[in-house]
Amino acid sequence: MVHYHINVFYSTEDGGFIADIPDLEGCSAFGETPEKAMKEVMIAQKIWLETAKEKKYEIPEAKYRPVIYQAVV
């Protein structure tokens, strides 16, 4: 199973936390807490990948790395 990087941040505009997976275009979720946002984005990831497989879309490799990790390598 591929493990994708997940960003979690607070959105004042939305009044809660957003979790997104940069390698999977449009794959994001909202939660009132960081934990809820993570739980929801894991569900969104599963649906995103299942849909891509069904429609025979290319599934991207896990390439995204935050800048802090890029500098260390």
CHARMM internal coordinates of N, CA and C (Angstrom, degrees):
IC EDIT
DIST 1 N 1 CA 1.4556
DIST 1 CA 1 C 1.5302
ANGL 1 N 1 CA 1 C 109.01
DIST 1 C 2 N 1.3049
ANGL 1 CA 1 C 2 N 115.93
DIHE 1 N 1 CA 1 C 2 N 135.72
DIST 2 N 2 CA 1.4614
ANGL 1 C 2 N 2 CA 122.03
DIHE 1 CA 1 C 2 N 2 CA 178.29
DIST 2 CA 2 C 1.5246
ANGL 2 N 2 CA 2 C 109.04
DIHE 1 C 2 N 2 CA 2 C -79.70
DIST 2 C 3 N 1.3186
ANGL 2 CA 2 C 3 N 115.79
DIHE 2 N 2 CA 2 C 3 N 137.35
DIST 3 N 3 CA 1.4621
ANGL 2 C 3 N 3 CA 120.88
DIHE 2 CA 2 C 3 N 3 CA 176.80
DIST 3 CA 3 C 1.5227
ANGL 3 N 3 CA 3 C 108.13
DIHE 2 C 3 N 3 CA 3 C -108.81
DIST 3 C 4 N 1.3180
ANGL 3 CA 3 C 4 N 116.23
DIHE 3 N 3 CA 3 C 4 N 117.97
DIST 4 N 4 CA 1.4515
ANGL 3 C 4 N 4 CA 122.46
DIHE 3 CA 3 C 4 N 4 CA -178.75
DIST 4 CA 4 C 1.5273
ANGL 4 N 4 CA 4 C 110.52
DIHE 3 C 4 N 4 CA 4 C -97.60
DIST 4 C 5 N 1.3339
ANGL 4 CA 4 C 5 N 115.14
DIHE 4 N 4 CA 4 C 5 N 147.90
DIST 5 N 5 CA 1.4665
ANGL 4 C 5 N 5 CA 120.62
DIHE 4 CA 4 C 5 N 5 CA 175.07
DIST 5 CA 5 C 1.5268
ANGL 5 N 5 CA 5 C 108.92
DIHE 4 C 5 N 5 CA 5 C -67.68
DIST 5 C 6 N 1.3210
ANGL 5 CA 5 C 6 N 116.15
DIHE 5 N 5 CA 5 C 6 N 141.09
DIST 6 N 6 CA 1.4610
ANGL 5 C 6 N 6 CA 121.68
DIHE 5 CA 5 C 6 N 6 CA 178.27
DIST 6 CA 6 C 1.5209
ANGL 6 N 6 CA 6 C 108.59
DIHE 5 C 6 N 6 CA 6 C -124.27
DIST 6 C 7 N 1.3335
ANGL 6 CA 6 C 7 N 115.74
DIHE 6 N 6 CA 6 C 7 N 128.08
DIST 7 N 7 CA 1.4691
ANGL 6 C 7 N 7 CA 122.11
DIHE 6 CA 6 C 7 N 7 CA 173.17
DIST 7 CA 7 C 1.5189
ANGL 7 N 7 CA 7 C 107.87
DIHE 6 C 7 N 7 CA 7 C -95.08
DIST 7 C 8 N 1.3260
ANGL 7 CA 7 C 8 N 116.83
DIHE 7 N 7 CA 7 C 8 N 138.50
DIST 8 N 8 CA 1.4731
ANGL 7 C 8 N 8 CA 121.42
DIHE 7 CA 7 C 8 N 8 CA 173.60
DIST 8 CA 8 C 1.5194
ANGL 8 N 8 CA 8 C 106.90
DIHE 7 C 8 N 8 CA 8 C -130.42
DIST 8 C 9 N 1.3275
ANGL 8 CA 8 C 9 N 115.88
DIHE 8 N 8 CA 8 C 9 N 127.66
DIST 9 N 9 CA 1.4643
ANGL 8 C 9 N 9 CA 119.54
DIHE 8 CA 8 C 9 N 9 CA -179.73
DIST 9 CA 9 C 1.5190
ANGL 9 N 9 CA 9 C 109.74
DIHE 8 C 9 N 9 CA 9 C -148.21
DIST 9 C 10 N 1.3283
ANGL 9 CA 9 C 10 N 114.78
DIHE 9 N 9 CA 9 C 10 N 157.02
DIST 10 N 10 CA 1.4620
ANGL 9 C 10 N 10 CA 120.53
DIHE 9 CA 9 C 10 N 10 CA 178.38
DIST 10 CA 10 C 1.5184
ANGL 10 N 10 CA 10 C 109.50
DIHE 9 C 10 N 10 CA 10 C -86.23
DIST 10 C 11 N 1.3149
ANGL 10 CA 10 C 11 N 116.48
DIHE 10 N 10 CA 10 C 11 N 134.42
DIST 11 N 11 CA 1.4591
ANGL 10 C 11 N 11 CA 122.79
DIHE 10 CA 10 C 11 N 11 CA 177.74
DIST 11 CA 11 C 1.5210
ANGL 11 N 11 CA 11 C 109.33
DIHE 10 C 11 N 11 CA 11 C -113.70
DIST 11 C 12 N 1.3319
ANGL 11 CA 11 C 12 N 116.07
DIHE 11 N 11 CA 11 C 12 N 111.57
DIST 12 N 12 CA 1.4671
ANGL 11 C 12 N 12 CA 118.73
DIHE 11 CA 11 C 12 N 12 CA 177.53
DIST 12 CA 12 C 1.5202
ANGL 12 N 12 CA 12 C 110.13
DIHE 11 C 12 N 12 CA 12 C -66.28
DIST 12 C 13 N 1.3142
ANGL 12 CA 12 C 13 N 116.57
DIHE 12 N 12 CA 12 C 13 N -32.93
DIST 13 N 13 CA 1.4696
ANGL 12 C 13 N 13 CA 121.08
DIHE 12 CA 12 C 13 N 13 CA 179.40
DIST 13 CA 13 C 1.5288
ANGL 13 N 13 CA 13 C 111.40
DIHE 12 C 13 N 13 CA 13 C -61.55
DIST 13 C 14 N 1.3411
ANGL 13 CA 13 C 14 N 116.54
DIHE 13 N 13 CA 13 C 14 N -39.91
DIST 14 N 14 CA 1.4606
ANGL 13 C 14 N 14 CA 121.14
DIHE 13 CA 13 C 14 N 14 CA -178.26
DIST 14 CA 14 C 1.5271
ANGL 14 N 14 CA 14 C 112.99
DIHE 13 C 14 N 14 CA 14 C -94.06
DIST 14 C 15 N 1.3314
ANGL 14 CA 14 C 15 N 116.89
DIHE 14 N 14 CA 14 C 15 N -14.11
DIST 15 N 15 CA 1.4518
ANGL 14 C 15 N 15 CA 120.73
DIHE 14 CA 14 C 15 N 15 CA 179.47
DIST 15 CA 15 C 1.5166
ANGL 15 N 15 CA 15 C 113.49
DIHE 14 C 15 N 15 CA 15 C 70.89
DIST 15 C 16 N 1.3179
ANGL 15 CA 15 C 16 N 116.61
DIHE 15 N 15 CA 15 C 16 N 32.86
DIST 16 N 16 CA 1.4627
ANGL 15 C 16 N 16 CA 120.41
DIHE 15 CA 15 C 16 N 16 CA 179.56
DIST 16 CA 16 C 1.5134
ANGL 16 N 16 CA 16 C 110.16
DIHE 15 C 16 N 16 CA 16 C -173.01
DIST 16 C 17 N 1.3084
ANGL 16 CA 16 C 17 N 115.61
DIHE 16 N 16 CA 16 C 17 N -166.78
DIST 17 N 17 CA 1.4561
ANGL 16 C 17 N 17 CA 121.40
DIHE 16 CA 16 C 17 N 17 CA -176.13
DIST 17 CA 17 C 1.5254
ANGL 17 N 17 CA 17 C 111.62
DIHE 16 C 17 N 17 CA 17 C -99.49
DIST 17 C 18 N 1.3160
ANGL 17 CA 17 C 18 N 114.70
DIHE 17 N 17 CA 17 C 18 N 142.52
DIST 18 N 18 CA 1.4581
ANGL 17 C 18 N 18 CA 122.59
DIHE 17 CA 17 C 18 N 18 CA 176.63
DIST 18 CA 18 C 1.5192
ANGL 18 N 18 CA 18 C 107.20
DIHE 17 C 18 N 18 CA 18 C -114.25
DIST 18 C 19 N 1.3131
ANGL 18 CA 18 C 19 N 116.29
DIHE 18 N 18 CA 18 C 19 N 134.31
DIST 19 N 19 CA 1.4590
ANGL 18 C 19 N 19 CA 122.16
DIHE 18 CA 18 C 19 N 19 CA 172.42
DIST 19 CA 19 C 1.5214
ANGL 19 N 19 CA 19 C 106.45
DIHE 18 C 19 N 19 CA 19 C -118.94
DIST 19 C 20 N 1.3320
ANGL 19 CA 19 C 20 N 116.60
DIHE 19 N 19 CA 19 C 20 N 132.00
DIST 20 N 20 CA 1.4543
ANGL 19 C 20 N 20 CA 118.57
DIHE 19 CA 19 C 20 N 20 CA 178.10
DIST 20 CA 20 C 1.5252
ANGL 20 N 20 CA 20 C 110.23
DIHE 19 C 20 N 20 CA 20 C -138.08
DIST 20 C 21 N 1.3336
ANGL 20 CA 20 C 21 N 114.17
DIHE 20 N 20 CA 20 C 21 N 156.74
DIST 21 N 21 CA 1.4586
ANGL 20 C 21 N 21 CA 122.10
DIHE 20 CA 20 C 21 N 21 CA 179.04
DIST 21 CA 21 C 1.5204
ANGL 21 N 21 CA 21 C 106.50
DIHE 20 C 21 N 21 CA 21 C -116.35
DIST 21 C 22 N 1.3386
ANGL 21 CA 21 C 22 N 117.53
DIHE 21 N 21 CA 21 C 22 N 100.93
DIST 22 N 22 CA 1.4659
ANGL 21 C 22 N 22 CA 121.13
DIHE 21 CA 21 C 22 N 22 CA -174.06
DIST 22 CA 22 C 1.5300
ANGL 22 N 22 CA 22 C 114.96
DIHE 21 C 22 N 22 CA 22 C -57.21
DIST 22 C 23 N 1.3303
ANGL 22 CA 22 C 23 N 117.86
DIHE 22 N 22 CA 22 C 23 N -32.44
DIST 23 N 23 CA 1.4657
ANGL 22 C 23 N 23 CA 120.31
DIHE 22 CA 22 C 23 N 23 CA -179.20
DIST 23 CA 23 C 1.5256
ANGL 23 N 23 CA 23 C 113.44
DIHE 22 C 23 N 23 CA 23 C -72.98
DIST 23 C 24 N 1.3249
ANGL 23 CA 23 C 24 N 117.40
DIHE 23 N 23 CA 23 C 24 N -18.19
DIST 24 N 24 CA 1.4686
ANGL 23 C 24 N 24 CA 121.48
DIHE 23 CA 23 C 24 N 24 CA -179.28
DIST 24 CA 24 C 1.5266
ANGL 24 N 24 CA 24 C 108.24
DIHE 23 C 24 N 24 CA 24 C -111.94
DIST 24 C 25 N 1.2948
ANGL 24 CA 24 C 25 N 115.63
DIHE 24 N 24 CA 24 C 25 N 97.52
DIST 25 N 25 CA 1.4650
ANGL 24 C 25 N 25 CA 121.74
DIHE 24 CA 24 C 25 N 25 CA -173.81
DIST 25 CA 25 C 1.5269
ANGL 25 N 25 CA 25 C 112.13
DIHE 24 C 25 N 25 CA 25 C -51.02
DIST 25 C 26 N 1.3210
ANGL 25 CA 25 C 26 N 115.29
DIHE 25 N 25 CA 25 C 26 N 124.40
DIST 26 N 26 CA 1.4582
ANGL 25 C 26 N 26 CA 121.24
DIHE 25 CA 25 C 26 N 26 CA 176.48
DIST 26 CA 26 C 1.5135
ANGL 26 N 26 CA 26 C 114.61
DIHE 25 C 26 N 26 CA 26 C 79.92
DIST 26 C 27 N 1.3179
ANGL 26 CA 26 C 27 N 118.02
DIHE 26 N 26 CA 26 C 27 N 5.39
DIST 27 N 27 CA 1.4615
ANGL 26 C 27 N 27 CA 120.99
DIHE 26 CA 26 C 27 N 27 CA -178.29
DIST 27 CA 27 C 1.5239
ANGL 27 N 27 CA 27 C 109.02
DIHE 26 C 27 N 27 CA 27 C -89.95
DIST 27 C 28 N 1.3246
ANGL 27 CA 27 C 28 N 116.03
DIHE 27 N 27 CA 27 C 28 N 103.61
DIST 28 N 28 CA 1.4591
ANGL 27 C 28 N 28 CA 120.93
DIHE 27 CA 27 C 28 N 28 CA -179.85
DIST 28 CA 28 C 1.5206
ANGL 28 N 28 CA 28 C 109.29
DIHE 27 C 28 N 28 CA 28 C -151.76
DIST 28 C 29 N 1.3275
ANGL 28 CA 28 C 29 N 115.46
DIHE 28 N 28 CA 28 C 29 N 167.03
DIST 29 N 29 CA 1.4576
ANGL 28 C 29 N 29 CA 120.20
DIHE 28 CA 28 C 29 N 29 CA -179.57
DIST 29 CA 29 C 1.5202
ANGL 29 N 29 CA 29 C 109.65
DIHE 28 C 29 N 29 CA 29 C -153.67
DIST 29 C 30 N 1.3243
ANGL 29 CA 29 C 30 N 115.15
DIHE 29 N 29 CA 29 C 30 N 161.43
DIST 30 N 30 CA 1.4598
ANGL 29 C 30 N 30 CA 123.58
DIHE 29 CA 29 C 30 N 30 CA -178.86
DIST 30 CA 30 C 1.5278
ANGL 30 N 30 CA 30 C 109.24
DIHE 29 C 30 N 30 CA 30 C -114.94
DIST 30 C 31 N 1.3189
ANGL 30 CA 30 C 31 N 115.54
DIHE 30 N 30 CA 30 C 31 N 147.52
DIST 31 N 31 CA 1.4612
ANGL 30 C 31 N 31 CA 120.87
DIHE 30 CA 30 C 31 N 31 CA 172.74
DIST 31 CA 31 C 1.5108
ANGL 31 N 31 CA 31 C 110.33
DIHE 30 C 31 N 31 CA 31 C -153.60
DIST 31 C 32 N 1.3216
ANGL 31 CA 31 C 32 N 116.54
DIHE 31 N 31 CA 31 C 32 N 153.26
DIST 32 N 32 CA 1.4662
ANGL 31 C 32 N 32 CA 120.78
DIHE 31 CA 31 C 32 N 32 CA 178.47
DIST 32 CA 32 C 1.5233
ANGL 32 N 32 CA 32 C 111.48
DIHE 31 C 32 N 32 CA 32 C -72.16
DIST 32 C 33 N 1.3293
ANGL 32 CA 32 C 33 N 117.06
DIHE 32 N 32 CA 32 C 33 N -21.00
DIST 33 N 33 CA 1.4666
ANGL 32 C 33 N 33 CA 123.21
DIHE 32 CA 32 C 33 N 33 CA 176.62
DIST 33 CA 33 C 1.5258
ANGL 33 N 33 CA 33 C 107.72
DIHE 32 C 33 N 33 CA 33 C -129.99
DIST 33 C 34 N 1.3355
ANGL 33 CA 33 C 34 N 118.07
DIHE 33 N 33 CA 33 C 34 N 162.12
DIST 34 N 34 CA 1.4703
ANGL 33 C 34 N 34 CA 119.34
DIHE 33 CA 33 C 34 N 34 CA 176.35
DIST 34 CA 34 C 1.5295
ANGL 34 N 34 CA 34 C 111.95
DIHE 33 C 34 N 34 CA 34 C -58.93
DIST 34 C 35 N 1.3310
ANGL 34 CA 34 C 35 N 116.17
DIHE 34 N 34 CA 34 C 35 N -37.12
DIST 35 N 35 CA 1.4678
ANGL 34 C 35 N 35 CA 120.23
DIHE 34 CA 34 C 35 N 35 CA -179.55
DIST 35 CA 35 C 1.5208
ANGL 35 N 35 CA 35 C 111.68
DIHE 34 C 35 N 35 CA 35 C -64.97
DIST 35 C 36 N 1.3344
ANGL 35 CA 35 C 36 N 116.50
DIHE 35 N 35 CA 35 C 36 N -41.51
DIST 36 N 36 CA 1.4698
ANGL 35 C 36 N 36 CA 119.51
DIHE 35 CA 35 C 36 N 36 CA 178.99
DIST 36 CA 36 C 1.5245
ANGL 36 N 36 CA 36 C 110.87
DIHE 35 C 36 N 36 CA 36 C -67.62
DIST 36 C 37 N 1.3286
ANGL 36 CA 36 C 37 N 116.80
DIHE 36 N 36 CA 36 C 37 N -38.47
DIST 37 N 37 CA 1.4666
ANGL 36 C 37 N 37 CA 120.22
DIHE 36 CA 36 C 37 N 37 CA 177.58
DIST 37 CA 37 C 1.5253
ANGL 37 N 37 CA 37 C 109.91
DIHE 36 C 37 N 37 CA 37 C -62.93
DIST 37 C 38 N 1.3359
ANGL 37 CA 37 C 38 N 117.76
DIHE 37 N 37 CA 37 C 38 N -41.43
DIST 38 N 38 CA 1.4630
ANGL 37 C 38 N 38 CA 121.47
DIHE 37 CA 37 C 38 N 38 CA 177.91
DIST 38 CA 38 C 1.5223
ANGL 38 N 38 CA 38 C 111.28
DIHE 37 C 38 N 38 CA 38 C -63.47
DIST 38 C 39 N 1.3103
ANGL 38 CA 38 C 39 N 116.70
DIHE 38 N 38 CA 38 C 39 N -44.78
DIST 39 N 39 CA 1.4679
ANGL 38 C 39 N 39 CA 120.65
DIHE 38 CA 38 C 39 N 39 CA 179.06
DIST 39 CA 39 C 1.5340
ANGL 39 N 39 CA 39 C 110.35
DIHE 38 C 39 N 39 CA 39 C -59.49
DIST 39 C 40 N 1.3219
ANGL 39 CA 39 C 40 N 116.17
DIHE 39 N 39 CA 39 C 40 N -44.86
DIST 40 N 40 CA 1.4628
ANGL 39 C 40 N 40 CA 120.72
DIHE 39 CA 39 C 40 N 40 CA -178.69
DIST 40 CA 40 C 1.5317
ANGL 40 N 40 CA 40 C 112.42
DIHE 39 C 40 N 40 CA 40 C -67.85
DIST 40 C 41 N 1.3440
ANGL 40 CA 40 C 41 N 117.51
DIHE 40 N 40 CA 40 C 41 N -37.48
DIST 41 N 41 CA 1.4670
ANGL 40 C 41 N 41 CA 118.73
DIHE 40 CA 40 C 41 N 41 CA -178.87
DIST 41 CA 41 C 1.5288
ANGL 41 N 41 CA 41 C 110.21
DIHE 40 C 41 N 41 CA 41 C -71.94
DIST 41 C 42 N 1.3132
ANGL 41 CA 41 C 42 N 118.63
DIHE 41 N 41 CA 41 C 42 N -27.83
DIST 42 N 42 CA 1.4656
ANGL 41 C 42 N 42 CA 120.43
DIHE 41 CA 41 C 42 N 42 CA 175.71
DIST 42 CA 42 C 1.5324
ANGL 42 N 42 CA 42 C 110.13
DIHE 41 C 42 N 42 CA 42 C -67.36
DIST 42 C 43 N 1.3191
ANGL 42 CA 42 C 43 N 116.51
DIHE 42 N 42 CA 42 C 43 N -36.85
DIST 43 N 43 CA 1.4747
ANGL 42 C 43 N 43 CA 120.55
DIHE 42 CA 42 C 43 N 43 CA 174.97
DIST 43 CA 43 C 1.5283
ANGL 43 N 43 CA 43 C 109.38
DIHE 42 C 43 N 43 CA 43 C -66.46
DIST 43 C 44 N 1.3393
ANGL 43 CA 43 C 44 N 116.48
DIHE 43 N 43 CA 43 C 44 N -44.34
DIST 44 N 44 CA 1.4697
ANGL 43 C 44 N 44 CA 120.96
DIHE 43 CA 43 C 44 N 44 CA 179.34
DIST 44 CA 44 C 1.5273
ANGL 44 N 44 CA 44 C 110.86
DIHE 43 C 44 N 44 CA 44 C -61.65
DIST 44 C 45 N 1.3346
ANGL 44 CA 44 C 45 N 117.15
DIHE 44 N 44 CA 44 C 45 N -39.39
DIST 45 N 45 CA 1.4636
ANGL 44 C 45 N 45 CA 120.78
DIHE 44 CA 44 C 45 N 45 CA 178.67
DIST 45 CA 45 C 1.5309
ANGL 45 N 45 CA 45 C 110.74
DIHE 44 C 45 N 45 CA 45 C -62.12
DIST 45 C 46 N 1.3271
ANGL 45 CA 45 C 46 N 116.23
DIHE 45 N 45 CA 45 C 46 N -45.46
DIST 46 N 46 CA 1.4680
ANGL 45 C 46 N 46 CA 120.55
DIHE 45 CA 45 C 46 N 46 CA 179.66
DIST 46 CA 46 C 1.5242
ANGL 46 N 46 CA 46 C 110.59
DIHE 45 C 46 N 46 CA 46 C -58.95
DIST 46 C 47 N 1.3187
ANGL 46 CA 46 C 47 N 116.93
DIHE 46 N 46 CA 46 C 47 N -45.59
DIST 47 N 47 CA 1.4699
ANGL 46 C 47 N 47 CA 121.09
DIHE 46 CA 46 C 47 N 47 CA 179.77
DIST 47 CA 47 C 1.5229
ANGL 47 N 47 CA 47 C 110.42
DIHE 46 C 47 N 47 CA 47 C -66.83
DIST 47 C 48 N 1.3400
ANGL 47 CA 47 C 48 N 117.75
DIHE 47 N 47 CA 47 C 48 N -41.24
DIST 48 N 48 CA 1.4652
ANGL 47 C 48 N 48 CA 122.33
DIHE 47 CA 47 C 48 N 48 CA 179.50
DIST 48 CA 48 C 1.5204
ANGL 48 N 48 CA 48 C 109.72
DIHE 47 C 48 N 48 CA 48 C -58.49
DIST 48 C 49 N 1.3423
ANGL 48 CA 48 C 49 N 116.84
DIHE 48 N 48 CA 48 C 49 N -48.55
DIST 49 N 49 CA 1.4670
ANGL 48 C 49 N 49 CA 120.96
DIHE 48 CA 48 C 49 N 49 CA -177.82
DIST 49 CA 49 C 1.5275
ANGL 49 N 49 CA 49 C 112.18
DIHE 48 C 49 N 49 CA 49 C -68.62
DIST 49 C 50 N 1.3228
ANGL 49 CA 49 C 50 N 117.56
DIHE 49 N 49 CA 49 C 50 N -39.98
DIST 50 N 50 CA 1.4648
ANGL 49 C 50 N 50 CA 120.94
DIHE 49 CA 49 C 50 N 50 CA 177.54
DIST 50 CA 50 C 1.5314
ANGL 50 N 50 CA 50 C 110.82
DIHE 49 C 50 N 50 CA 50 C -61.73
DIST 50 C 51 N 1.3239
ANGL 50 CA 50 C 51 N 116.25
DIHE 50 N 50 CA 50 C 51 N -43.21
DIST 51 N 51 CA 1.4645
ANGL 50 C 51 N 51 CA 121.22
DIHE 50 CA 50 C 51 N 51 CA 179.93
DIST 51 CA 51 C 1.5231
ANGL 51 N 51 CA 51 C 110.81
DIHE 50 C 51 N 51 CA 51 C -65.41
DIST 51 C 52 N 1.3192
ANGL 51 CA 51 C 52 N 116.52
DIHE 51 N 51 CA 51 C 52 N -42.77
DIST 52 N 52 CA 1.4702
ANGL 51 C 52 N 52 CA 120.63
DIHE 51 CA 51 C 52 N 52 CA 179.15
DIST 52 CA 52 C 1.5285
ANGL 52 N 52 CA 52 C 110.35
DIHE 51 C 52 N 52 CA 52 C -61.39
DIST 52 C 53 N 1.3240
ANGL 52 CA 52 C 53 N 117.05
DIHE 52 N 52 CA 52 C 53 N -41.86
DIST 53 N 53 CA 1.4715
ANGL 52 C 53 N 53 CA 120.66
DIHE 52 CA 52 C 53 N 53 CA 178.73
DIST 53 CA 53 C 1.5203
ANGL 53 N 53 CA 53 C 111.17
DIHE 52 C 53 N 53 CA 53 C -64.65
DIST 53 C 54 N 1.3317
ANGL 53 CA 53 C 54 N 116.96
DIHE 53 N 53 CA 53 C 54 N -44.99
DIST 54 N 54 CA 1.4630
ANGL 53 C 54 N 54 CA 121.65
DIHE 53 CA 53 C 54 N 54 CA 179.70
DIST 54 CA 54 C 1.5208
ANGL 54 N 54 CA 54 C 111.84
DIHE 53 C 54 N 54 CA 54 C -59.22
DIST 54 C 55 N 1.3301
ANGL 54 CA 54 C 55 N 116.06
DIHE 54 N 54 CA 54 C 55 N -41.66
DIST 55 N 55 CA 1.4651
ANGL 54 C 55 N 55 CA 121.22
DIHE 54 CA 54 C 55 N 55 CA -176.82
DIST 55 CA 55 C 1.5256
ANGL 55 N 55 CA 55 C 112.13
DIHE 54 C 55 N 55 CA 55 C -89.32
DIST 55 C 56 N 1.3387
ANGL 55 CA 55 C 56 N 115.44
DIHE 55 N 55 CA 55 C 56 N 2.76
DIST 56 N 56 CA 1.4649
ANGL 55 C 56 N 56 CA 122.10
DIHE 55 CA 55 C 56 N 56 CA 179.26
DIST 56 CA 56 C 1.5307
ANGL 56 N 56 CA 56 C 112.78
DIHE 55 C 56 N 56 CA 56 C 59.43
DIST 56 C 57 N 1.3331
ANGL 56 CA 56 C 57 N 115.23
DIHE 56 N 56 CA 56 C 57 N 36.90
DIST 57 N 57 CA 1.4640
ANGL 56 C 57 N 57 CA 120.66
DIHE 56 CA 56 C 57 N 57 CA 174.46
DIST 57 CA 57 C 1.5235
ANGL 57 N 57 CA 57 C 108.77
DIHE 56 C 57 N 57 CA 57 C -82.10
DIST 57 C 58 N 1.3029
ANGL 57 CA 57 C 58 N 115.73
DIHE 57 N 57 CA 57 C 58 N 154.50
DIST 58 N 58 CA 1.4564
ANGL 57 C 58 N 58 CA 120.21
DIHE 57 CA 57 C 58 N 58 CA 176.46
DIST 58 CA 58 C 1.5329
ANGL 58 N 58 CA 58 C 108.99
DIHE 57 C 58 N 58 CA 58 C -69.41
DIST 58 C 59 N 1.3090
ANGL 58 CA 58 C 59 N 115.64
DIHE 58 N 58 CA 58 C 59 N 133.00
DIST 59 N 59 CA 1.4630
ANGL 58 C 59 N 59 CA 120.65
DIHE 58 CA 58 C 59 N 59 CA 178.10
DIST 59 CA 59 C 1.5185
ANGL 59 N 59 CA 59 C 107.20
DIHE 58 C 59 N 59 CA 59 C -97.76
DIST 59 C 60 N 1.3312
ANGL 59 CA 59 C 60 N 116.48
DIHE 59 N 59 CA 59 C 60 N 119.35
DIST 60 N 60 CA 1.4652
ANGL 59 C 60 N 60 CA 119.42
DIHE 59 CA 59 C 60 N 60 CA -175.66
DIST 60 CA 60 C 1.5211
ANGL 60 N 60 CA 60 C 113.44
DIHE 59 C 60 N 60 CA 60 C -68.56
DIST 60 C 61 N 1.3196
ANGL 60 CA 60 C 61 N 114.45
DIHE 60 N 60 CA 60 C 61 N 150.09
DIST 61 N 61 CA 1.4612
ANGL 60 C 61 N 61 CA 120.56
DIHE 60 CA 60 C 61 N 61 CA 172.80
DIST 61 CA 61 C 1.5268
ANGL 61 N 61 CA 61 C 108.23
DIHE 60 C 61 N 61 CA 61 C -72.45
DIST 61 C 62 N 1.3030
ANGL 61 CA 61 C 62 N 115.67
DIHE 61 N 61 CA 61 C 62 N 158.70
DIST 62 N 62 CA 1.4627
ANGL 61 C 62 N 62 CA 120.92
DIHE 61 CA 61 C 62 N 62 CA 175.38
DIST 62 CA 62 C 1.5226
ANGL 62 N 62 CA 62 C 108.05
DIHE 61 C 62 N 62 CA 62 C -79.69
DIST 62 C 63 N 1.3299
ANGL 62 CA 62 C 63 N 116.54
DIHE 62 N 62 CA 62 C 63 N 101.39
DIST 63 N 63 CA 1.4622
ANGL 62 C 63 N 63 CA 121.22
DIHE 62 CA 62 C 63 N 63 CA -177.02
DIST 63 CA 63 C 1.5186
ANGL 63 N 63 CA 63 C 113.38
DIHE 62 C 63 N 63 CA 63 C -115.33
DIST 63 C 64 N 1.3241
ANGL 63 CA 63 C 64 N 117.16
DIHE 63 N 63 CA 63 C 64 N -27.26
DIST 64 N 64 CA 1.4648
ANGL 63 C 64 N 64 CA 120.45
DIHE 63 CA 63 C 64 N 64 CA -173.85
DIST 64 CA 64 C 1.5248
ANGL 64 N 64 CA 64 C 111.00
DIHE 63 C 64 N 64 CA 64 C -64.24
DIST 64 C 65 N 1.3233
ANGL 64 CA 64 C 65 N 115.14
DIHE 64 N 64 CA 64 C 65 N 132.25
DIST 65 N 65 CA 1.4552
ANGL 64 C 65 N 65 CA 122.17
DIHE 64 CA 64 C 65 N 65 CA 173.63
DIST 65 CA 65 C 1.5279
ANGL 65 N 65 CA 65 C 107.19
DIHE 64 C 65 N 65 CA 65 C -138.58
DIST 65 C 66 N 1.3298
ANGL 65 CA 65 C 66 N 118.29
DIHE 65 N 65 CA 65 C 66 N 132.88
DIST 66 N 66 CA 1.4574
ANGL 65 C 66 N 66 CA 120.11
DIHE 65 CA 65 C 66 N 66 CA 177.15
DIST 66 CA 66 C 1.5291
ANGL 66 N 66 CA 66 C 110.04
DIHE 65 C 66 N 66 CA 66 C -59.05
DIST 66 C 67 N 1.2951
ANGL 66 CA 66 C 67 N 116.87
DIHE 66 N 66 CA 66 C 67 N 155.02
DIST 67 N 67 CA 1.4608
ANGL 66 C 67 N 67 CA 122.78
DIHE 66 CA 66 C 67 N 67 CA -177.41
DIST 67 CA 67 C 1.5268
ANGL 67 N 67 CA 67 C 111.37
DIHE 66 C 67 N 67 CA 67 C -54.11
DIST 67 C 68 N 1.3164
ANGL 67 CA 67 C 68 N 118.04
DIHE 67 N 67 CA 67 C 68 N -39.44
DIST 68 N 68 CA 1.4705
ANGL 67 C 68 N 68 CA 120.60
DIHE 67 CA 67 C 68 N 68 CA -177.74
DIST 68 CA 68 C 1.5343
ANGL 68 N 68 CA 68 C 111.06
DIHE 67 C 68 N 68 CA 68 C -58.16
DIST 68 C 69 N 1.3303
ANGL 68 CA 68 C 69 N 117.94
DIHE 68 N 68 CA 68 C 69 N -36.29
DIST 69 N 69 CA 1.4615
ANGL 68 C 69 N 69 CA 121.22
DIHE 68 CA 68 C 69 N 69 CA -179.82
DIST 69 CA 69 C 1.5206
ANGL 69 N 69 CA 69 C 111.30
DIHE 68 C 69 N 69 CA 69 C -79.65
DIST 69 C 70 N 1.3152
ANGL 69 CA 69 C 70 N 117.22
DIHE 69 N 69 CA 69 C 70 N -30.53
DIST 70 N 70 CA 1.4459
ANGL 69 C 70 N 70 CA 121.27
DIHE 69 CA 69 C 70 N 70 CA 178.63
DIST 70 CA 70 C 1.5342
ANGL 70 N 70 CA 70 C 110.27
DIHE 69 C 70 N 70 CA 70 C -66.46
DIST 70 C 71 N 1.3295
ANGL 70 CA 70 C 71 N 117.39
DIHE 70 N 70 CA 70 C 71 N -36.13
DIST 71 N 71 CA 1.4587
ANGL 70 C 71 N 71 CA 121.70
DIHE 70 CA 70 C 71 N 71 CA -177.75
DIST 71 CA 71 C 1.5211
ANGL 71 N 71 CA 71 C 111.44
DIHE 70 C 71 N 71 CA 71 C -69.87
DIST 71 C 72 N 1.3233
ANGL 71 CA 71 C 72 N 117.27
DIHE 71 N 71 CA 71 C 72 N -31.88
DIST 72 N 72 CA 1.4533
ANGL 71 C 72 N 72 CA 121.39
DIHE 71 CA 71 C 72 N 72 CA -177.17
DIST 72 CA 72 C 1.5207
ANGL 72 N 72 CA 72 C 111.41
DIHE 71 C 72 N 72 CA 72 C -74.74
DIST 72 C 73 N 1.3011
ANGL 72 CA 72 C 73 N 118.18
DIHE 72 N 72 CA 72 C 73 N -35.72
DIST 73 N 73 CA 1.4631
ANGL 72 C 73 N 73 CA 122.11
DIHE 72 CA 72 C 73 N 73 CA -177.88
DIST 73 CA 73 C 1.4595
ANGL 73 N 73 CA 73 C 109.14
DIHE 72 C 73 N 73 CA 73 C -69.68
END
COOR INIT
IC SEED 1 N 1 CA 1 C
IC BUILD
